[in-house]
Amino acid sequence: MFEIFLTALIVENVILTKFLGICSFLGTSNKEKNALGMGISVTVVVLISTILTYLINKYILIPTSSTYLQTITFILVIACFVQIIELIIKKYFKNLYDSLGIYLPLITTNCAVFGIILTNIKMDYDLITAIVNSLGSCLGFILVIYIFSLLREKIENNDILKSFKGIPISLITAGIMALIFERLI
């Protein structure tokens, strides 16, 4: 279990090695607070969606030989759950909702969420192992997006060529981060 967790956290980091969740990675990492909010939101959605999709797959889709419906079923589960989370955050955590802005609905289409769930199914993990993999992936997502937000705040205060400002320097920084994570192995 620890090996699966560590692999998901660092070795096969969902952002740096699988290139999933890049949109939210670049979009919400401009401020430390937004990055943490997005990371926590993605974590909650992934963990609950992992449980729901596992149960639906194991007890409905597989027994009825309907695994060809996995993609559409999982997307519907994720979309519905994100809508519920959005309503809860909007009602009880107004500041978080305001800081996430348009990025909260983007969790529905965040390929990291869907990718983690599909990885669990593809690897044929049992429920506990799927949760461990999902947790490791999500903590890896939070770790990378948080570190990246700190770097972006520092980069914006530096003197950078005009042609490198914004997304270009962000992508270069992300590439360097990927190399550093690779060296951690």
C-alpha positions as CSV (number, residue, x, y, z in Angstrom):
1,M,0.0,0.0,0.0
2,F,2.8,2.4,0.9
3,E,4.5,1.7,-2.5
4,I,1.3,2.5,-4.3
5,F,0.8,5.7,-2.3
6,L,4.4,6.9,-2.8
7,T,4.3,6.0,-6.5
8,A,1.1,8.0,-7.0
9,L,2.5,10.9,-4.9
10,I,5.9,11.4,-6.5
11,V,6.9,8.8,-9.2
12,E,3.8,9.0,-11.3
13,N,2.7,12.4,-10.2
14,V,-0.6,13.2,-12.0
15,I,0.5,16.6,-13.1
16,L,4.3,16.2,-13.8
17,T,4.4,12.7,-15.3
18,K,0.9,12.1,-16.6
19,F,0.2,15.7,-17.6
20,L,-3.4,15.5,-16.2
21,G,-5.0,18.6,-14.7
22,I,-2.7,21.0,-16.5
23,C,-5.6,23.5,-17.0
24,S,-6.3,23.9,-13.3
25,F,-2.5,23.7,-12.6
26,L,-1.8,26.7,-14.7
27,G,-5.1,28.5,-14.0
28,T,-5.3,28.4,-10.2
29,S,-1.6,28.4,-9.3
30,N,-1.1,32.1,-9.5
31,K,-1.8,32.5,-5.7
32,E,-1.0,30.2,-2.8
33,K,-4.6,30.3,-1.4
34,N,-6.2,29.5,-4.8
35,A,-3.8,26.6,-5.3
36,L,-4.6,25.1,-1.9
37,G,-8.3,25.6,-2.4
38,M,-8.2,23.9,-5.8
39,G,-6.1,21.0,-4.4
40,I,-8.4,20.4,-1.5
41,S,-11.5,20.6,-3.8
42,V,-10.0,18.1,-6.3
43,T,-9.1,15.8,-3.4
44,V,-12.6,15.7,-2.0
45,V,-14.1,15.1,-5.4
46,V,-11.6,12.4,-6.3
47,L,-11.9,10.5,-3.0
48,I,-15.7,10.5,-3.0
49,S,-15.9,9.8,-6.8
50,T,-13.4,6.9,-6.3
51,I,-15.7,5.3,-3.8
52,L,-18.9,5.9,-5.9
53,T,-17.4,4.8,-9.2
54,Y,-15.8,1.7,-7.6
55,L,-19.2,0.6,-6.2
56,I,-21.1,1.4,-9.4
57,N,-18.5,-0.5,-11.5
58,K,-18.2,-3.5,-9.2
59,Y,-21.9,-3.9,-8.3
60,I,-23.7,-2.6,-11.4
61,L,-21.6,-2.4,-14.5
62,I,-19.5,-5.6,-14.2
63,P,-22.4,-7.9,-13.2
64,T,-24.6,-6.6,-16.0
65,S,-21.8,-6.8,-18.6
66,S,-22.1,-3.0,-19.1
67,T,-18.5,-2.0,-18.6
68,Y,-18.7,-0.2,-22.0
69,L,-20.7,2.4,-20.1
70,Q,-17.9,3.2,-17.7
71,T,-16.8,6.4,-19.3
72,I,-20.2,8.1,-19.5
73,T,-21.2,6.7,-16.1
74,F,-18.1,8.0,-14.4
75,I,-18.4,11.4,-16.1
76,L,-22.0,11.7,-14.8
77,V,-21.0,10.7,-11.3
78,I,-18.1,13.2,-11.2
79,A,-20.3,16.0,-12.7
80,C,-23.2,15.4,-10.3
81,F,-20.8,15.2,-7.3
82,V,-19.0,18.4,-8.3
83,Q,-22.4,20.2,-8.5
84,I,-23.2,19.1,-5.0
85,I,-19.8,20.2,-3.7
86,E,-20.2,23.5,-5.5
87,L,-23.5,24.2,-3.7
88,I,-22.0,23.2,-0.3
89,I,-18.9,25.4,-0.8
90,K,-21.1,28.3,-2.0
91,K,-23.3,28.1,1.0
92,Y,-20.9,27.4,3.8
93,F,-17.5,28.6,2.5
94,K,-18.2,31.8,0.6
95,N,-14.6,33.0,0.6
96,L,-13.3,29.7,-0.9
97,Y,-16.1,29.8,-3.5
98,D,-15.2,33.4,-4.4
99,S,-11.5,32.7,-4.6
100,L,-12.0,29.6,-6.9
101,G,-14.3,31.6,-9.2
102,I,-14.8,29.8,-12.5
103,Y,-12.3,27.1,-11.6
104,L,-14.7,25.2,-9.3
105,P,-17.0,24.1,-12.2
106,L,-13.8,23.2,-14.1
107,I,-13.2,20.3,-11.7
108,T,-16.0,18.5,-13.5
109,T,-13.9,18.5,-16.7
110,N,-10.5,18.2,-14.9
111,C,-8.9,15.3,-16.6
112,A,-6.9,14.5,-13.4
113,V,-10.1,13.5,-11.6
114,F,-11.2,11.3,-14.4
115,G,-7.7,10.0,-15.0
116,I,-7.2,8.9,-11.4
117,I,-10.5,7.1,-11.4
118,L,-9.7,5.3,-14.7
119,T,-6.3,4.3,-13.4
120,N,-7.9,2.7,-10.4
121,I,-10.2,0.7,-12.6
122,K,-7.5,-0.2,-15.1
123,M,-5.2,-1.4,-12.4
124,D,-8.1,-3.5,-11.0
125,Y,-7.6,-2.1,-7.5
126,D,-9.8,-3.1,-4.7
127,L,-11.6,-0.3,-2.8
128,I,-9.0,0.3,-0.2
129,T,-6.1,0.2,-2.7
130,A,-8.1,2.6,-5.0
131,I,-8.5,5.0,-2.1
132,V,-4.8,4.8,-1.3
133,N,-3.9,5.5,-4.9
134,S,-6.4,8.3,-5.2
135,L,-5.1,9.9,-1.9
136,G,-1.5,9.7,-3.1
137,S,-2.4,11.2,-6.5
138,C,-4.4,14.0,-4.8
139,L,-1.7,14.8,-2.3
140,G,0.8,14.8,-5.2
141,F,-1.5,17.2,-7.0
142,I,-1.7,19.5,-4.0
143,L,2.1,19.3,-3.4
144,V,2.9,20.2,-7.0
145,I,0.3,23.0,-7.4
146,Y,1.3,24.5,-4.0
147,I,5.0,24.5,-4.8
148,F,4.2,25.9,-8.2
149,S,2.1,28.7,-6.8
150,L,5.0,29.7,-4.5
151,L,7.4,29.7,-7.4
152,R,5.0,31.7,-9.6
153,E,4.6,34.4,-6.9
154,K,8.4,34.8,-6.8
155,I,8.8,34.7,-10.6
156,E,6.3,37.5,-11.1
157,N,8.5,39.8,-9.0
158,N,11.6,39.1,-11.1
159,D,12.8,40.8,-14.2
160,I,11.8,38.4,-17.1
161,L,12.0,38.9,-20.8
162,K,8.6,40.0,-22.2
163,S,8.3,37.0,-24.5
164,F,8.7,34.6,-21.5
165,K,6.2,36.3,-19.1
166,G,3.1,34.4,-18.2
167,I,2.5,30.9,-19.5
168,P,5.9,30.4,-21.2
169,I,7.9,30.9,-17.9
170,S,5.3,28.8,-16.1
171,L,5.7,25.9,-18.5
172,I,9.5,26.2,-18.2
173,T,9.2,26.1,-14.4
174,A,6.8,23.1,-14.6
175,G,9.4,21.3,-16.8
176,I,12.1,22.0,-14.3
177,M,9.9,20.7,-11.5
178,A,9.2,17.5,-13.4
179,L,12.9,17.0,-13.7
180,I,13.4,17.5,-10.0
181,F,10.6,15.1,-9.2
182,E,12.1,12.5,-11.5
183,R,15.4,12.8,-9.6
184,L,13.6,12.0,-6.3
185,I,13.2,8.4,-7.5
